[in-house]
Amino acid sequence: MKTLIHPTAVIHPKSELHHTVQVGAYAVIGEHVKVGPETIIGAHVVLEGPCEIGAQNQIFPGAAIGMEPQDLKFVGEPTWVKIGDNNSIREYVTINRATGAGEATVIGNNNLLMAYVHVAHNCIIEDHVIIPNSVALAGHVHIESRARLGGVLGVHQFVHIGKHAMVGGMARIDRDVPPYMLVEGNPARVRTLNLVGLKRSGMSSTDLQILKKAFRILYRSGLTFKDALEQLEQLGETEQLQNLRRFLLLSQMPGRRGLIPGKSKPSVSDE
């Protein structure tokens, strides 16, 4: 039988690798690492732990996953990186463990992290997210499912990016990006709905028209935040509207960054 582990790989005897895992040349896998079926670990990859990686992931050469967080508050407490299934983690991606005992940096399923992406401590990336080359996520960033980011941008600590949002390249994201919106520029502003992404997702024309009305209420009407939310309630109870209202309300809670403004004042996020 052809071996799946290159003879130059350094693998700790207490690590747990499924027998179908492939390991490339000069990869280094530490003691507290667990890797699921059919995952491919490329040459010169470094996996430290505690770290759990699911099935059918592909980790390309030079990636470093499970290292200690770049956080001065970290004092060696047990923390994790947890990665789901079917992710593509490209060359030289770095994913750090969390800060805070028992906490985890989490990557869901079916995500694409392109070359040189940095995922800092306590980040959460849900499912079907695309993060292009040279994007830096600071600590505690949360990216919801099916969001799309442009390349060479930075995301501030504790920022949330909503479902189906699109962020343009080379932006500086220092506040929350609502779901379904397209954000672009420096300083970043909500420009319009992510129409291309929403159509590609298979969203019905009826739901898309409702979101267009919601966008105009939020970013073109001049209403206060409270009045805009009341107007949104009158549009109905679709799944998208419920998710949008939830996100807007949570963005105002303590510990959150608030909302990215619209491109022309006034908008609800300018308050």
C-alpha positions as CSV (number, residue, x, y, z in Angstrom):
1,M,0.0,0.0,0.0
2,K,1.1,3.5,-0.8
3,T,1.9,5.4,2.4
4,L,-0.2,8.6,3.1
5,I,2.4,10.2,5.4
6,H,5.7,11.5,3.9
7,P,8.7,10.1,5.7
8,T,10.0,13.6,6.5
9,A,6.9,14.6,8.4
10,V,7.2,15.0,12.2
11,I,4.1,13.7,13.9
12,H,3.7,13.5,17.7
13,P,2.8,9.9,18.7
14,K,-0.1,11.2,20.8
15,S,-1.7,13.1,18.0
16,E,-4.9,11.5,16.5
17,L,-4.9,11.2,12.7
18,H,-7.5,9.2,10.9
19,H,-5.9,6.5,8.8
20,T,-7.0,8.2,5.6
21,V,-5.3,11.5,6.4
22,Q,-2.5,12.5,4.0
23,V,0.5,14.4,5.3
24,G,3.1,16.1,3.1
25,A,6.8,16.6,3.4
26,Y,8.2,18.3,6.4
27,A,4.9,18.9,8.0
28,V,4.9,19.2,11.8
29,I,1.9,17.9,13.9
30,G,1.9,18.5,17.6
31,E,0.6,16.4,20.5
32,H,-2.9,17.8,21.0
33,V,-4.0,17.6,17.4
34,K,-6.9,15.6,16.1
35,V,-7.6,15.3,12.3
36,G,-10.6,13.7,10.7
37,P,-11.0,11.4,7.6
38,E,-9.6,12.3,4.1
39,T,-8.1,15.6,5.2
40,I,-5.0,16.5,3.2
41,I,-2.1,18.3,5.0
42,G,0.4,19.9,2.7
43,A,4.1,20.2,2.9
44,H,5.6,22.4,5.7
45,V,2.2,22.8,7.4
46,V,2.5,23.2,11.2
47,L,-0.4,22.1,13.4
48,E,-0.3,22.7,17.1
49,G,-3.0,22.3,19.7
50,P,-5.3,21.8,21.2
51,C,-6.7,21.7,17.7
52,E,-9.5,19.6,16.1
53,I,-9.9,19.4,12.3
54,G,-12.8,17.6,10.7
55,A,-13.1,15.6,7.5
56,Q,-12.1,16.3,3.9
57,N,-10.3,19.5,4.5
58,Q,-7.3,20.5,2.3
59,I,-4.6,22.5,4.1
60,F,-2.0,23.9,1.6
61,P,1.7,24.3,2.1
62,G,3.0,26.6,4.8
63,A,-0.2,27.1,6.8
64,A,0.2,27.4,10.6
65,I,-2.8,26.4,12.7
66,G,-3.3,26.2,16.4
67,M,-0.5,28.4,17.5
68,E,-0.8,30.5,20.7
69,P,-2.8,33.7,20.2
70,Q,-1.1,37.0,19.6
71,D,-2.7,38.5,22.7
72,L,-0.9,39.8,25.8
73,K,-3.9,38.6,27.9
74,F,-3.0,35.0,27.1
75,V,-1.3,33.2,30.0
76,G,-1.1,29.7,28.7
77,E,-4.7,28.6,29.6
78,P,-6.2,25.7,27.6
79,T,-7.9,27.0,24.5
80,W,-8.7,25.5,21.1
81,V,-8.9,25.8,17.3
82,K,-11.9,23.9,16.0
83,I,-12.3,23.4,12.2
84,G,-15.2,21.7,10.6
85,D,-15.4,19.8,7.2
86,N,-14.7,20.5,3.6
87,N,-12.6,23.7,4.1
88,S,-9.9,24.8,1.7
89,I,-7.1,26.6,3.7
90,R,-4.6,27.9,1.3
91,E,-0.9,28.7,1.5
92,Y,0.5,30.4,4.6
93,V,-2.9,30.9,6.3
94,T,-2.5,31.4,10.1
95,I,-5.3,30.5,12.5
96,N,-4.5,31.1,16.2
97,R,-6.0,29.5,19.3
98,A,-8.4,31.5,21.5
99,T,-7.8,33.5,24.6
100,G,-9.7,32.5,27.8
101,A,-9.9,29.1,29.4
102,G,-12.1,26.7,27.4
103,E,-12.6,29.2,24.5
104,A,-12.1,28.3,20.8
105,T,-11.4,29.9,17.5
106,V,-13.9,28.3,15.2
107,I,-14.0,27.6,11.5
108,G,-17.2,26.0,10.2
109,N,-17.8,24.0,7.0
110,N,-17.2,24.6,3.3
111,N,-15.1,27.8,3.7
112,L,-12.3,29.1,1.4
113,L,-9.5,30.9,3.1
114,M,-7.1,32.1,0.5
115,A,-3.3,32.7,0.8
116,Y,-1.9,34.7,3.7
117,V,-5.3,35.1,5.5
118,H,-4.8,35.6,9.3
119,V,-7.6,34.5,11.7
120,A,-6.9,35.8,15.2
121,H,-8.0,34.5,18.6
122,N,-11.6,33.8,19.3
123,C,-12.8,34.4,15.8
124,I,-15.9,32.6,14.5
125,I,-16.3,31.9,10.7
126,E,-19.5,30.1,10.0
127,D,-20.2,28.2,6.7
128,H,-19.6,28.9,3.0
129,V,-17.6,32.0,3.6
130,I,-14.9,33.2,1.1
131,I,-12.0,35.2,2.5
132,P,-9.5,36.2,-0.2
133,N,-5.7,36.8,-0.1
134,S,-4.0,38.9,2.6
135,V,-7.1,39.5,4.7
136,A,-6.4,40.1,8.5
137,L,-9.1,39.3,11.0
138,A,-8.5,40.7,14.5
139,G,-9.6,39.0,17.6
140,H,-13.3,38.1,18.3
141,V,-14.4,38.8,14.7
142,H,-17.6,36.9,13.8
143,I,-18.4,36.2,10.1
144,E,-21.8,34.7,9.4
145,S,-22.6,32.2,6.7
146,R,-22.2,32.9,3.0
147,A,-20.5,36.3,3.5
148,R,-17.9,37.3,0.9
149,L,-14.8,39.5,1.6
150,G,-12.6,41.3,-0.8
151,G,-8.8,41.0,-0.7
152,V,-6.2,42.9,1.3
153,L,-8.5,44.3,4.0
154,G,-8.5,44.5,7.7
155,V,-11.3,43.8,10.2
156,H,-11.3,45.4,13.6
157,Q,-11.7,43.4,16.9
158,F,-15.2,42.4,17.8
159,V,-16.7,43.3,14.4
160,H,-19.6,41.1,13.1
161,I,-20.2,40.6,9.4
162,G,-23.7,39.4,8.5
163,K,-25.1,36.7,6.3
164,H,-24.7,37.2,2.5
165,A,-22.8,40.5,3.0
166,M,-20.2,41.5,0.6
167,V,-17.1,43.6,1.6
168,G,-15.0,45.3,-1.1
169,G,-11.3,44.9,-1.3
170,M,-8.8,47.1,0.6
171,A,-11.5,48.4,3.0
172,R,-11.0,49.1,6.7
173,I,-13.9,47.4,8.5
174,D,-14.2,48.9,12.0
175,R,-17.9,48.5,12.6
176,D,-20.6,45.8,12.0
177,V,-21.6,45.0,8.4
178,P,-25.4,44.2,8.2
179,P,-26.5,41.1,6.4
180,Y,-27.3,41.3,2.7
181,M,-25.4,44.6,2.3
182,L,-22.5,45.6,0.1
183,V,-19.8,47.6,1.9
184,E,-16.9,49.3,0.2
185,G,-14.4,52.1,0.5
186,N,-12.1,53.7,3.0
187,P,-13.8,54.8,5.2
188,A,-16.1,51.9,4.5
189,R,-19.7,52.7,3.8
190,V,-22.9,50.6,3.0
191,R,-23.3,51.3,-0.7
192,T,-26.2,49.1,-1.7
193,L,-27.6,45.6,-1.4
194,N,-25.4,42.7,-2.4
195,L,-27.6,42.1,-5.4
196,V,-25.3,39.8,-7.3
197,G,-24.7,37.6,-4.3
198,L,-28.4,37.4,-3.3
199,K,-29.4,36.5,-6.9
200,R,-26.8,33.8,-7.0
201,S,-28.0,32.4,-3.7
202,G,-31.3,31.6,-5.3
203,M,-33.3,34.2,-3.3
204,S,-36.8,34.7,-4.7
205,S,-37.7,37.9,-6.5
206,T,-40.3,38.6,-3.9
207,D,-37.8,38.4,-1.0
208,L,-35.4,40.5,-3.0
209,Q,-37.9,43.2,-3.5
210,I,-38.7,43.2,0.3
211,L,-35.0,43.6,1.0
212,K,-34.7,46.5,-1.5
213,K,-37.5,48.3,0.5
214,A,-35.7,47.5,3.7
215,F,-32.5,49.1,2.3
216,R,-34.3,52.3,1.3
217,I,-35.8,52.5,4.8
218,L,-32.4,52.1,6.5
219,Y,-30.2,54.1,4.2
220,R,-32.3,56.6,2.2
221,S,-35.3,57.6,4.3
222,G,-33.6,59.7,7.0
223,L,-35.6,57.9,9.8
224,T,-34.2,57.4,13.3
225,F,-33.0,53.9,14.2
226,K,-36.2,53.2,16.3
227,D,-38.5,54.5,13.5
228,A,-36.7,52.5,10.9
229,L,-37.1,49.3,12.8
230,E,-40.8,50.0,13.2
231,Q,-41.0,50.5,9.4
232,L,-39.1,47.2,8.8
233,E,-41.7,45.4,11.0
234,Q,-44.4,46.6,8.6
235,L,-42.8,44.9,5.7
236,G,-43.6,41.4,7.0
237,E,-42.0,38.5,8.8
238,T,-39.7,36.9,6.1
239,E,-36.7,35.0,7.3
240,Q,-34.4,37.7,5.8
241,L,-36.2,40.5,7.6
242,Q,-36.1,38.7,10.9
243,N,-32.4,38.1,10.5
244,L,-31.7,41.7,9.5
245,R,-33.7,43.1,12.5
246,R,-32.0,40.8,14.9
247,F,-28.5,41.8,13.6
248,L,-29.4,45.5,13.8
249,L,-30.6,45.3,17.4
250,L,-27.6,43.2,18.5
251,S,-25.2,45.7,16.9
252,Q,-26.3,48.2,19.5
253,M,-25.6,46.0,22.5
254,P,-22.7,46.6,24.9
255,G,-19.5,45.1,23.5
256,R,-20.5,45.5,19.9
257,R,-19.0,48.0,17.5
258,G,-22.2,49.6,16.1
259,L,-23.1,49.8,12.4
260,I,-21.1,50.8,9.3
261,P,-22.8,54.1,8.1
262,G,-24.5,54.5,4.7
263,K,-22.8,56.3,1.8
264,S,-25.0,59.4,2.2
265,K,-26.4,60.9,5.4
266,P,-28.7,60.5,7.1
267,S,-28.9,56.8,7.8
268,V,-29.8,54.8,10.9
269,S,-26.1,53.9,11.5
270,D,-25.1,57.6,11.7
271,E,-26.7,58.1,15.1
